[in-house]
Amino acid sequence: MDLYKNRILSLSLLFLFIALAPAHAQHSTAESAPTDTQTLKSKLQRFGTFHAHARSFFMATDNQKPLTDYVAWGLGAGIGYESPAWKGLQFGISGFFIFNVVSSDLGRKDTLANSANRYESGLFDLSDPSNRWELHRLENLFIRYRFRASKIEVGRFELNTPFINAQDGRMRSTMEEGAWVEVNEVKNLKLQGGWIWRISPRSTVKWYTVGNSMGIYPQGLNEWGAKNNYAGHIRSAGVGLLGITYSPVKQLQLQAWNQFTENVFNTVLLQADAKIPVNKNTHLQAGMMYVRQDAVHCGGNCDSSLTYFARKQQSNTMSAKLGITWRALDASVNYTHITEDGRFTMPREWGREPFYTFMPRERNEGAGRVHAFTAKIAYAFLKGTLKTAIGYGHYFLPDVKNVRLNKYGMPSYNQINADIRYTFPKYLKGLSVQGLLVYKGAIGNTYNEYKYSFNKVNMFNWNLVVDYNF
């Protein structure tokens, strides 16, 4: 029965997507023509706002020989609708479906490393790599109440906080279910917070309780060197978040966040970002960030072999940025240090880390005693429609066999990212293309063991993404 329900949902989404796309194309290619009020899109817009999204994502990973290489191509489309506001109340719903057009056998482990695919499987469903067709998700489903410049949402929606965020870079982003409040009643001050009780991580199609969302991605090793086994064993009522953003002057933004994961751990973030004008076209940038983590109770489970955050564990992280913007140029140097007090630990299923040294396709989550350095430069051409960026990172991590401070056995590495994006103007507005090339090389000792390099270092990752939003 579930199979037929899923197919009906996919076919319904596809029908609406095809039906509404011509209306957008007609409007885009004939801007001066009168609006056709007979189209389905026009009729729906009388009762709210309709939007749609189509996405093509090709990815390939080239590992060092003789390790396995991978390739995958995913196609997807989705639709969403938001009702007009009535006395401040509004309703929203959206869904998305994905097809695995072609791919390597993503569920097969590399025999030399005894590890499975890491990147391409994230385009589809990590919980079931063999699933090629039943890939769809009801995403937004919320009731929103707006009062003046503030809002309250209850249901399913997408958050953008330091540690729970969309973490795009695959076919679909991470979604949350809960209650969220945003208050903007005082000039230059934003208060936001809420309680999250379910999460649908990126690269999955199901919704999970907060506790069960931990461990869908690889679990690594615990502090004693045994394989983590916390998946399905973490007890938590949810995540409470509170954030304050304040700009005392135009050139300065201050943030403070507290993220309390009931029964598991607590995270505090303090951040300051400054943008100082030198002249009309030039600005200096500076940023500082501090993150503190502490275990709550037993860290999710009082059985030490099943817990997520070790009892009495803590971590401390500092990150800094210094940069300059000049016309269409944006350049920065960045540094992050995670002390040896303990691993910085945050479920990768929930979002990417906010450190200034972050670069797509790798993270420093799960490690302590880290020194990370990056240099990034971006430049926009053609009135901002063509954006290019290149980044270089040098990441010093503990030895791969230091399990207390290296959860995933990741060696020290360097990384180069080259990114180019083009957003089409005028008649093709809404269409964009991105190419991303990533190289990661080993700096630390891998002890000639393939498990320390497979899908980690000495590899290239290629990405070609096409998006169409309307």
DOVO-504351 format. One record per residue (C-alpha): x, y, z. Coordinates in steps of 0.25 Angstrom, whole numbers, padded with zeros to 4 digits, always signed. Layout:
BEGIN
XYZ
...
//
This chain:
BEGIN
+0000+0000+0000
+0011+0010+0004
+0018+0007-0010
+0005+0011-0017
+0003+0024-0009
+0018+0028-0012
+0016+0026-0026
+0003+0034-0026
+0010+0045-0019
+0022+0045-0029
+0012+0045-0041
+0004+0056-0035
+0016+0065-0033
+0021+0062-0047
+0008+0066-0053
+0007+0079-0046
+0021+0082-0049
+0019+0080-0064
+0006+0087-0064
+0012+0100-0058
+0025+0100-0065
+0020+0105-0078
+0012+0117-0071
+0026+0121-0066
+0033+0119-0079
+0022+0127-0086
+0023+0139-0076
+0038+0139-0077
+0039+0139-0092
+0029+0150-0094
+0030+0159-0083
+0022+0170-0090
+0010+0161-0093
-0002+0161-0085
-0004+0151-0074
-0011+0139-0078
-0021+0137-0066
-0026+0124-0071
-0013+0116-0067
-0013+0107-0055
-0001+0116-0049
-0009+0129-0050
-0022+0122-0044
-0014+0117-0032
-0007+0130-0030
-0021+0137-0027
-0021+0128-0015
-0006+0129-0011
+0008+0127-0016
+0013+0115-0024
+0027+0112-0026
+0034+0100-0033
+0049+0095-0034
+0056+0085-0043
+0070+0080-0040
+0080+0072-0048
+0093+0067-0040
+0104+0060-0046
+0115+0055-0037
+0128+0047-0038
+0139+0043-0029
+0153+0039-0034
+0160+0031-0023
+0175+0027-0023
+0177+0014-0030
+0174+0003-0027
+0162+0008-0019
+0148+0009-0025
+0143+0021-0033
+0129+0025-0033
+0119+0033-0042
+0104+0037-0040
+0094+0046-0047
+0081+0050-0040
+0069+0057-0045
+0058+0063-0037
+0047+0073-0037
+0037+0079-0026
+0026+0088-0024
+0022+0097-0012
+0010+0106-0009
+0007+0117+0002
-0007+0122+0004
-0009+0137+0005
-0009+0142+0019
-0023+0143+0026
-0022+0151+0039
-0007+0148+0040
-0009+0133+0038
-0003+0126+0026
-0002+0111+0022
+0010+0105+0014
+0013+0091+0007
+0023+0086-0002
+0029+0073-0007
+0040+0068-0015
+0044+0055-0023
+0057+0049-0028
+0061+0039-0038
+0074+0032-0039
+0077+0033-0054
+0090+0025-0054
+0100+0022-0043
+0111+0012-0039
+0107+0001-0029
+0106+0011-0017
+0103+0000-0007
+0115-0008-0010
+0127-0007-0001
+0142-0005-0006
+0148-0018-0003
+0162-0012+0000
+0157-0001+0010
+0145-0009+0015
+0137+0004+0013
+0125+0008+0005
+0122+0020-0004
+0122+0034+0003
+0119+0045-0006
+0110+0040-0018
+0100+0032-0009
+0097+0045-0002
+0089+0049-0015
+0079+0039-0012
+0076+0031+0001
+0087+0028+0011
+0078+0019+0019
+0076+0010+0006
+0086+0012-0004
+0079+0002-0013
+0067+0011-0014
+0066+0017-0028
+0052+0021-0030
+0044+0023-0017
+0051+0035-0014
+0041+0046-0010
+0038+0054+0003
+0027+0063+0008
+0036+0075+0012
+0029+0088+0017
+0016+0086+0024
+0013+0098+0033
+0004+0108+0039
+0010+0122+0041
+0005+0134+0048
+0011+0148+0045
+0010+0160+0054
+0016+0172+0050
+0031+0169+0046
+0031+0156+0054
+0025+0141+0052
+0022+0128+0059
+0023+0115+0051
+0018+0101+0055
+0020+0089+0046
+0031+0085+0036
+0040+0096+0031
+0055+0099+0028
+0064+0105+0038
+0077+0113+0036
+0084+0113+0050
+0099+0111+0052
+0098+0096+0054
+0084+0092+0049
+0083+0097+0035
+0080+0093+0021
+0095+0088+0018
+0092+0088+0003
+0101+0081-0007
+0093+0069-0010
+0079+0068-0017
+0071+0073-0004
+0074+0080+0008
+0071+0077+0023
+0057+0080+0028
+0052+0081+0042
+0039+0079+0050
+0035+0087+0062
+0031+0101+0066
+0039+0113+0063
+0038+0128+0067
+0045+0140+0061
+0044+0154+0067
+0048+0166+0060
+0041+0177+0068
+0053+0185+0073
+0062+0192+0063
+0075+0184+0059
+0071+0173+0069
+0066+0159+0065
+0062+0148+0075
+0059+0134+0070
+0057+0121+0076
+0048+0109+0077
+0047+0094+0080
+0050+0083+0069
+0045+0069+0071
+0047+0063+0057
+0058+0064+0046
+0059+0059+0032
+0073+0060+0029
+0079+0063+0015
+0081+0051+0007
+0069+0044+0013
+0054+0043+0010
+0049+0040+0024
+0046+0048+0036
+0053+0043+0049
+0052+0047+0064
+0063+0055+0069
+0070+0043+0076
+0068+0034+0064
+0074+0044+0054
+0087+0042+0060
+0095+0031+0054
+0089+0031+0040
+0102+0036+0035
+0115+0028+0038
+0117+0027+0053
+0132+0026+0054
+0139+0021+0066
+0137+0024+0081
+0148+0030+0090
+0152+0016+0093
+0154+0012+0079
+0142+0003+0077
+0132+0005+0066
+0121+0015+0071
+0107+0008+0072
+0098+0020+0076
+0089+0019+0064
+0075+0016+0070
+0080+0016+0084
+0079+0031+0087
+0068+0036+0096
+0064+0051+0094
+0051+0059+0095
+0057+0069+0085
+0066+0081+0082
+0063+0095+0088
+0070+0107+0081
+0071+0121+0085
+0078+0132+0077
+0081+0147+0078
+0086+0155+0067
+0089+0170+0070
+0096+0181+0061
+0099+0193+0070
+0105+0200+0058
+0104+0197+0043
+0118+0191+0042
+0117+0181+0054
+0108+0169+0056
+0108+0161+0069
+0102+0147+0071
+0099+0138+0083
+0093+0124+0081
+0090+0113+0091
+0086+0099+0086
+0081+0090+0096
+0079+0075+0092
+0071+0069+0103
+0079+0058+0110
+0090+0058+0101
+0099+0071+0100
+0099+0086+0100
+0106+0096+0091
+0108+0111+0092
+0113+0120+0081
+0118+0134+0082
+0121+0142+0069
+0125+0156+0065
+0126+0160+0050
+0131+0174+0046
+0131+0181+0032
+0139+0194+0032
+0138+0203+0020
+0152+0208+0015
+0146+0216+0004
+0134+0215-0005
+0138+0202-0012
+0147+0195-0001
+0143+0189+0012
+0151+0181+0022
+0145+0169+0029
+0148+0162+0042
+0141+0152+0050
+0143+0144+0063
+0135+0132+0068
+0136+0123+0080
+0128+0110+0082
+0127+0102+0095
+0121+0088+0097
+0117+0080+0109
+0111+0067+0111
+0097+0067+0117
+0094+0055+0127
+0100+0042+0120
+0101+0048+0106
+0089+0041+0101
+0090+0027+0107
+0096+0023+0120
+0102+0011+0114
+0116+0016+0109
+0116+0007+0097
+0103+0013+0092
+0104+0028+0096
+0106+0039+0086
+0113+0050+0094
+0123+0043+0105
+0119+0046+0119
+0126+0059+0125
+0132+0062+0111
+0134+0076+0106
+0140+0083+0095
+0145+0097+0092
+0147+0104+0078
+0152+0117+0073
+0150+0122+0059
+0155+0135+0053
+0154+0142+0039
+0161+0154+0033
+0158+0159+0019
+0155+0170+0009
+0144+0173-0001
+0147+0182-0013
+0137+0184-0024
+0133+0170-0028
+0145+0163-0021
+0144+0156-0007
+0156+0150-0001
+0159+0145+0013
+0169+0137+0021
+0163+0128+0032
+0167+0120+0044
+0160+0110+0054
+0166+0103+0066
+0159+0092+0073
+0166+0090+0086
+0170+0076+0092
+0160+0077+0103
+0151+0068+0094
+0145+0065+0080
+0136+0076+0074
+0124+0067+0072
+0111+0071+0065
+0102+0061+0057
+0105+0063+0043
+0091+0059+0039
+0087+0073+0045
+0095+0083+0037
+0109+0087+0034
+0118+0094+0044
+0119+0110+0043
+0134+0111+0045
+0141+0121+0036
+0150+0110+0030
+0139+0101+0025
+0140+0097+0011
+0130+0088+0004
+0132+0073+0004
+0139+0072+0017
+0137+0075+0032
+0146+0076+0044
+0134+0070+0053
+0138+0059+0061
+0152+0064+0064
+0160+0071+0075
+0174+0078+0075
+0171+0083+0061
+0178+0095+0054
+0172+0099+0041
+0176+0110+0032
+0169+0114+0019
+0170+0125+0008
+0158+0128+0000
+0156+0138-0012
+0143+0140-0020
+0141+0149-0032
+0128+0153-0039
+0127+0156-0054
+0116+0160-0064
+0108+0169-0054
+0109+0158-0044
+0103+0147-0052
+0116+0139-0053
+0123+0136-0040
+0136+0129-0038
+0143+0125-0025
+0155+0117-0021
+0159+0113-0007
+0171+0106-0001
+0171+0099+0012
+0182+0093+0021
+0176+0084+0032
+0185+0079+0043
+0178+0068+0051
+0182+0058+0061
+0188+0045+0057
+0178+0035+0051
+0180+0025+0062
+0178+0035+0073
+0163+0031+0075
+0161+0040+0086
+0162+0052+0077
+0159+0047+0063
+0146+0040+0062
+0146+0037+0048
+0161+0034+0046
+0163+0046+0037
+0177+0049+0034
+0183+0063+0033
+0180+0068+0019
+0180+0080+0009
+0169+0083+0000
+0166+0092-0012
+0152+0096-0017
+0150+0102-0030
+0135+0107-0032
+0128+0114-0044
+0114+0118-0044
+0105+0125-0055
+0092+0130-0053
+0084+0133-0066
+0077+0146-0067
+0065+0151-0074
+0057+0141-0082
+0064+0129-0074
+0063+0136-0061
+0063+0125-0050
+0072+0116-0057
+0086+0114-0052
+0098+0105-0054
+0109+0101-0044
+0122+0094-0046
+0131+0090-0034
+0144+0083-0034
+0150+0078-0020
+0164+0072-0018
+0168+0066-0004
+0182+0062-0002
+0188+0054+0010
+0198+0062+0019
+0197+0052+0031
+0201+0038+0032
+0191+0028+0027
+0200+0016+0030
+0198+0010+0016
+0184+0006+0021
+0174+0009+0010
+0163+0011+0021
+0170+0024+0024
+0170+0030+0010
+0158+0024+0003
+0148+0035+0000
+0156+0044+0010
+0169+0048+0003
+0177+0047-0010
+0164+0048-0017
+0157+0057-0027
+0142+0060-0026
+0134+0066-0038
+0121+0073-0038
+0112+0079-0048
+0098+0084-0043
+0087+0091-0051
+0076+0097-0044
+0063+0104-0049
+0054+0111-0039
+0041+0118-0042
//
